[in-house]
Amino acid sequence: MEGKYSRFQNYEDVPIPHEIVLYDLVNKQNLKVEYRKIDVNKNSIELKLDIPTDVKIIEW
């Protein structure tokens, strides 16, 4: 798998790509994602992840 990121624009001093292309060289396939409009965290958000019981948690 190989990825190409382009057409970057800064949002709150963070460069975000507007175009992402992923290449699956083994299966000769690719996926292209183009963002037309990006809104970055305009409101506060909550992120809750349900962690499966059989995973090993590693903290840095």
N, CA, C and O of each residue as an XYZ file, in Angstrom:
240
protein
N       0.859     -1.165      0.000
C       0.000      0.000      0.000
C       0.906      1.229      0.000
O       1.906      1.297      0.716
N       0.529      2.170     -0.808
C       1.280      3.418     -0.929
C       0.276      4.560     -0.962
O      -0.808      4.420     -1.528
N       0.630      5.688     -0.359
C      -0.281      6.820     -0.335
C       0.367      8.090     -0.845
O       1.568      8.299     -0.675
N      -0.434      8.937     -1.471
C       0.030     10.233     -1.962
C      -0.957     11.290     -1.470
O      -2.166     11.161     -1.662
N      -0.433     12.329     -0.838
C      -1.256     13.394     -0.264
C      -0.884     14.705     -0.942
O       0.298     15.021     -1.072
N      -1.894     15.480     -1.379
C      -1.590     16.714     -2.100
C      -2.668     17.778     -1.856
O      -3.671     17.547     -1.180
N      -2.408     18.956     -2.442
C      -3.303     20.117     -2.319
C      -3.554     20.467     -0.844
O      -4.699     20.525     -0.394
N      -2.479     20.694     -0.113
C      -2.576     21.021      1.312
C      -3.063     22.444      1.523
O      -2.757     23.356      0.755
N      -3.830     22.599      2.588
C      -4.269     23.921      3.030
C      -4.177     23.936      4.553
O      -4.477     22.937      5.206
N      -3.763     25.062      5.112
C      -3.608     25.164      6.568
C      -4.921     25.495      7.250
O      -5.641     26.401      6.832
N      -5.225     24.749      8.309
C      -6.376     24.991      9.170
C      -5.852     25.083     10.591
O      -5.379     24.096     11.153
N      -5.939     26.267     11.166
C      -5.416     26.505     12.510
C      -3.971     26.022     12.612
O      -3.602     25.321     13.554
N      -3.162     26.409     11.628
C      -1.730     26.089     11.542
C      -1.435     24.600     11.381
O      -0.320     24.163     11.668
N      -2.405     23.818     10.929
C      -2.207     22.387     10.668
C      -2.455     22.138      9.183
O      -3.557     22.386      8.694
N      -1.435     21.645      8.450
C      -1.647     21.366      7.032
C      -2.510     20.121      6.829
O      -2.208     19.050      7.354
N      -3.586     20.280      6.061
C      -4.534     19.196      5.790
C      -4.588     18.993      4.271
O      -4.758     19.963      3.533
N      -4.443     17.739      3.785
C      -4.523     17.515      2.343
C      -5.971     17.509      1.858
O      -6.852     16.962      2.521
N      -6.207     18.114      0.709
C      -7.534     18.087      0.096
C      -7.667     16.925     -0.880
O      -8.763     16.644     -1.366
N      -6.560     16.250     -1.168
C      -6.597     15.108     -2.075
C      -5.702     13.999     -1.526
O      -4.549     14.239     -1.168
N      -6.241     12.790     -1.465
C      -5.513     11.619     -0.988
C      -5.704     10.506     -2.012
O      -6.829     10.208     -2.413
N      -4.605      9.899     -2.429
C      -4.677      8.769     -3.348
C      -3.931      7.603     -2.706
O      -2.764      7.734     -2.338
N      -4.607      6.467     -2.574
C      -4.009      5.259     -2.037
C      -3.845      4.249     -3.161
O      -4.773      4.005     -3.933
N      -2.653      3.663     -3.244
C      -2.347      2.683     -4.287
C      -2.120      1.317     -3.654
O      -1.283      1.171     -2.763
N      -2.859      0.326     -4.113
C      -2.654     -1.067     -3.726
C      -1.922     -1.711     -4.898
O      -2.549     -2.196     -5.840
N      -0.594     -1.712     -4.836
C       0.216     -2.158     -5.957
C       0.077     -3.655     -6.220
O       0.130     -4.090     -7.371
N      -0.100     -4.439     -5.168
C      -0.213     -5.892     -5.314
C      -1.461     -6.267     -6.109
O      -1.400     -7.120     -6.996
N      -2.589     -5.636     -5.796
C      -3.858     -5.948     -6.454
C      -4.195     -5.012     -7.611
O      -5.267     -5.112     -8.208
N      -3.273     -4.102     -7.925
C      -3.445     -3.148     -9.026
C      -4.748     -2.357     -8.898
O      -5.538     -2.268     -9.838
N      -4.948     -1.785     -7.701
C      -6.132     -0.976     -7.432
C      -5.704      0.353     -6.820
O      -4.614      0.461     -6.258
N      -6.557      1.356     -6.930
C      -6.292      2.610     -6.238
C      -7.597      3.251     -5.800
O      -8.675      2.938     -6.306
N      -7.464      4.156     -4.848
C      -8.602      4.879     -4.281
C      -8.214      6.343     -4.201
O      -7.150      6.682     -3.685
N      -9.082      7.216     -4.714
C      -8.815      8.658     -4.676
C      -9.928      9.343     -3.895
O     -11.110      9.136     -4.170
N      -9.542     10.158     -2.920
C     -10.487     10.918     -2.109
C     -10.169     12.394     -2.286
O      -9.036     12.825     -2.072
N     -11.183     13.172     -2.682
C     -11.028     14.620     -2.833
C     -12.026     15.319     -1.914
O     -13.231     15.077     -1.991
N     -11.517     16.181     -1.051
C     -12.374     16.957     -0.155
C     -12.658     18.307     -0.793
O     -11.733     19.022     -1.178
N     -13.923     18.656     -0.907
C     -14.299     19.949     -1.479
C     -14.412     21.018     -0.403
O     -14.123     22.191     -0.642
N     -14.834     20.599      0.784
C     -15.010     21.547      1.880
C     -14.583     20.861      3.173
O     -14.965     19.722      3.442
N     -13.794     21.562      3.959
C     -13.325     21.015      5.231
C     -13.667     22.001      6.336
O     -13.290     23.171      6.265
N     -14.377     21.537      7.353
C     -14.642     22.309      8.563
C     -13.931     21.602      9.707
O     -14.161     20.417      9.949
N     -13.081     22.316     10.401
C     -12.267     21.707     11.445
C     -12.791     22.080     12.815
O     -12.711     23.236     13.229
N     -13.331     21.092     13.521
C     -13.742     21.214     14.928
C     -14.336     22.572     15.272
O     -13.820     23.278     16.139
N     -15.405     22.934     14.604
C     -16.034     24.218     14.901
C     -16.707     24.216     16.271
O     -16.823     25.261     16.911
N     -17.138     23.066     16.710
C     -17.737     22.936     18.038
C     -16.901     21.944     18.836
O     -16.162     21.142     18.267
N     -17.022     22.006     20.138
C     -16.308     21.007     20.930
C     -16.950     19.649     20.671
O     -18.168     19.530     20.537
N     -16.115     18.649     20.604
C     -16.611     17.309     20.309
C     -16.178     16.338     21.401
O     -15.182     16.558     22.090
N     -16.925     15.290     21.539
C     -16.560     14.208     22.445
C     -16.266     12.985     21.606
O     -17.002     12.659     20.674
N     -15.194     12.322     21.945
C     -14.829     11.114     21.218
C     -14.778      9.967     22.212
O     -13.964      9.961     23.136
N     -15.659      9.000     22.009
C     -15.705      7.841     22.887
C     -15.396      6.618     22.054
O     -16.069      6.339     21.062
N     -14.373      5.891     22.464
C     -13.994      4.674     21.768
C     -14.267      3.484     22.680
O     -13.824      3.449     23.828
N     -14.987      2.531     22.159
C     -15.204      1.287     22.894
C     -14.048      0.360     22.570
O     -13.883     -0.073     21.430
N     -13.252      0.060     23.584
C     -12.075     -0.783     23.400
C     -12.457     -2.224     23.706
O     -12.966     -2.512     24.789
N     -12.215     -3.138     22.758
C     -12.531     -4.548     23.008
C     -11.750     -5.077     24.211
O     -10.643     -4.614     24.487
N     -12.313     -6.024     24.910
C     -11.690     -6.554     26.126
C     -10.439     -7.381     25.843
O      -9.624     -7.586     26.742
N     -10.271     -7.858     24.611
C      -9.128     -8.729     24.325
C      -7.937     -8.007     23.712
O      -7.023     -8.661     23.209
N      -7.919     -6.673     23.740
C      -6.770     -5.940     23.183
C      -5.756     -5.625     24.265
O      -6.095     -5.518     25.444
N      -4.513     -5.478     23.851
C      -3.454     -5.084     24.764
C      -3.290     -3.563     24.642
O      -3.010     -3.051     23.558
N      -3.464     -2.858     25.743
C      -3.382     -1.396     25.742
C      -1.932     -0.992     26.039
O      -1.356     -1.404     27.046
N      -1.358     -0.187     25.157
C       0.003      0.310     25.329
C      -0.072      1.823     25.473
O      -0.616      2.505     24.605
N       0.468      2.347     26.560
C       0.471      3.794     26.781
C       1.894      4.302     26.677
O       2.823      3.660     27.169
N       2.075      5.460     26.034
C       3.402      6.056     25.884
C       3.657      7.012     26.994
O       4.724      7.622     27.050
